[in-house]
Amino acid sequence: MIFGTGMNDDGVTGEQSTFSQYETIYDEISLSSSYGTSTYEVFLLKASAGGGEQLFDRWKEEVDPTWDHSFGIFHEPNYHGILETGDYVVRVFVNDELLTEGTFTIE
């Protein structure tokens, strides 16, 4: 899973892992096989000061089950609100099985 500042027909552009609170974040997922389902669950966790993780948000996304690659807007501050500064972990699950994960920082 990667993150960036834009996207085109091929996927995410401007790949990076550090963003300002006001930047739109795009994500791209590339799997070794198809999703195999029409819905996956996203968990957004924020790193805690003590070294642990705290659930910040979670939601479901729809996808074509034959796809092994997807991308889009992950976080739009004007729509979703501003993320707190800190380190984040994103985990994507299908039926309690971890498909992929990625990390980014908000400064």
Contacts in CASP RR format, 6 or more apart in sequence:
PFRMAT RR
TARGET T0000
AUTHOR 0000-0000-0000
METHOD contacts of the structure
MODEL  1
MIFGTGMNDDGVTGEQSTFSQYETIYDEISLSSSYGTSTYEVFLLKASAG
GGEQLFDRWKEEVDPTWDHSFGIFHEPNYHGILETGDYVVRVFVNDELLT
EGTFTIE
1 27 0 8 1.000
1 28 0 8 1.000
1 29 0 8 1.000
1 90 0 8 1.000
1 92 0 8 1.000
1 100 0 8 1.000
1 101 0 8 1.000
1 102 0 8 1.000
2 12 0 8 1.000
2 15 0 8 1.000
2 27 0 8 1.000
2 28 0 8 1.000
2 102 0 8 1.000
3 12 0 8 1.000
3 15 0 8 1.000
3 16 0 8 1.000
3 17 0 8 1.000
3 19 0 8 1.000
3 25 0 8 1.000
3 26 0 8 1.000
3 27 0 8 1.000
3 28 0 8 1.000
3 74 0 8 1.000
3 102 0 8 1.000
3 104 0 8 1.000
4 12 0 8 1.000
4 13 0 8 1.000
4 14 0 8 1.000
4 15 0 8 1.000
4 16 0 8 1.000
4 19 0 8 1.000
4 25 0 8 1.000
4 26 0 8 1.000
4 27 0 8 1.000
4 28 0 8 1.000
5 13 0 8 1.000
5 14 0 8 1.000
5 16 0 8 1.000
5 19 0 8 1.000
5 23 0 8 1.000
5 24 0 8 1.000
5 25 0 8 1.000
5 26 0 8 1.000
6 12 0 8 1.000
6 13 0 8 1.000
6 14 0 8 1.000
6 24 0 8 1.000
6 26 0 8 1.000
7 13 0 8 1.000
7 26 0 8 1.000
7 28 0 8 1.000
7 71 0 8 1.000
7 72 0 8 1.000
11 28 0 8 1.000
11 71 0 8 1.000
11 72 0 8 1.000
12 26 0 8 1.000
12 27 0 8 1.000
12 28 0 8 1.000
12 71 0 8 1.000
12 72 0 8 1.000
13 26 0 8 1.000
17 103 0 8 1.000
17 104 0 8 1.000
17 105 0 8 1.000
18 104 0 8 1.000
18 105 0 8 1.000
18 106 0 8 1.000
18 107 0 8 1.000
19 25 0 8 1.000
19 104 0 8 1.000
19 105 0 8 1.000
19 106 0 8 1.000
19 107 0 8 1.000
20 106 0 8 1.000
20 107 0 8 1.000
21 77 0 8 1.000
21 82 0 8 1.000
21 83 0 8 1.000
21 84 0 8 1.000
21 85 0 8 1.000
21 106 0 8 1.000
21 107 0 8 1.000
22 77 0 8 1.000
22 82 0 8 1.000
23 77 0 8 1.000
24 73 0 8 1.000
24 75 0 8 1.000
24 76 0 8 1.000
24 77 0 8 1.000
25 73 0 8 1.000
25 74 0 8 1.000
25 75 0 8 1.000
25 104 0 8 1.000
26 71 0 8 1.000
26 72 0 8 1.000
26 73 0 8 1.000
26 74 0 8 1.000
27 71 0 8 1.000
27 72 0 8 1.000
27 74 0 8 1.000
27 90 0 8 1.000
28 69 0 8 1.000
28 70 0 8 1.000
28 71 0 8 1.000
28 72 0 8 1.000
29 69 0 8 1.000
29 70 0 8 1.000
29 71 0 8 1.000
29 92 0 8 1.000
29 99 0 8 1.000
29 100 0 8 1.000
30 68 0 8 1.000
30 69 0 8 1.000
31 68 0 8 1.000
31 69 0 8 1.000
31 99 0 8 1.000
31 100 0 8 1.000
32 68 0 8 1.000
33 68 0 8 1.000
34 65 0 8 1.000
34 66 0 8 1.000
34 67 0 8 1.000
34 68 0 8 1.000
35 63 0 8 1.000
35 64 0 8 1.000
35 65 0 8 1.000
35 66 0 8 1.000
35 67 0 8 1.000
35 68 0 8 1.000
35 70 0 8 1.000
35 94 0 8 1.000
35 99 0 8 1.000
36 65 0 8 1.000
36 66 0 8 1.000
36 94 0 8 1.000
37 63 0 8 1.000
37 65 0 8 1.000
37 94 0 8 1.000
37 95 0 8 1.000
38 62 0 8 1.000
38 63 0 8 1.000
38 64 0 8 1.000
38 65 0 8 1.000
39 60 0 8 1.000
39 61 0 8 1.000
39 62 0 8 1.000
39 63 0 8 1.000
39 94 0 8 1.000
40 60 0 8 1.000
40 61 0 8 1.000
40 63 0 8 1.000
40 92 0 8 1.000
40 93 0 8 1.000
40 94 0 8 1.000
40 99 0 8 1.000
41 58 0 8 1.000
41 59 0 8 1.000
41 60 0 8 1.000
41 61 0 8 1.000
41 92 0 8 1.000
41 93 0 8 1.000
41 94 0 8 1.000
42 58 0 8 1.000
42 59 0 8 1.000
42 60 0 8 1.000
42 61 0 8 1.000
42 90 0 8 1.000
42 91 0 8 1.000
42 92 0 8 1.000
43 55 0 8 1.000
43 57 0 8 1.000
43 58 0 8 1.000
43 90 0 8 1.000
43 91 0 8 1.000
43 92 0 8 1.000
43 93 0 8 1.000
44 55 0 8 1.000
44 56 0 8 1.000
44 57 0 8 1.000
44 58 0 8 1.000
44 88 0 8 1.000
44 89 0 8 1.000
44 90 0 8 1.000
45 53 0 8 1.000
45 54 0 8 1.000
45 55 0 8 1.000
45 56 0 8 1.000
45 88 0 8 1.000
45 89 0 8 1.000
45 90 0 8 1.000
45 91 0 8 1.000
46 53 0 8 1.000
46 54 0 8 1.000
46 56 0 8 1.000
46 84 0 8 1.000
46 86 0 8 1.000
46 87 0 8 1.000
46 88 0 8 1.000
46 89 0 8 1.000
47 53 0 8 1.000
47 86 0 8 1.000
47 87 0 8 1.000
47 88 0 8 1.000
47 89 0 8 1.000
48 54 0 8 1.000
53 89 0 8 1.000
56 88 0 8 1.000
63 70 0 8 1.000
74 90 0 8 1.000
75 83 0 8 1.000
77 83 0 8 1.000
83 106 0 8 1.000
84 106 0 8 1.000
85 106 0 8 1.000
85 107 0 8 1.000
86 105 0 8 1.000
86 106 0 8 1.000
86 107 0 8 1.000
87 103 0 8 1.000
87 104 0 8 1.000
87 105 0 8 1.000
88 103 0 8 1.000
88 104 0 8 1.000
88 105 0 8 1.000
88 106 0 8 1.000
89 101 0 8 1.000
89 102 0 8 1.000
89 103 0 8 1.000
90 101 0 8 1.000
90 102 0 8 1.000
90 103 0 8 1.000
90 104 0 8 1.000
91 98 0 8 1.000
91 100 0 8 1.000
91 101 0 8 1.000
91 102 0 8 1.000
92 98 0 8 1.000
92 99 0 8 1.000
92 100 0 8 1.000
92 101 0 8 1.000
93 99 0 8 1.000
END
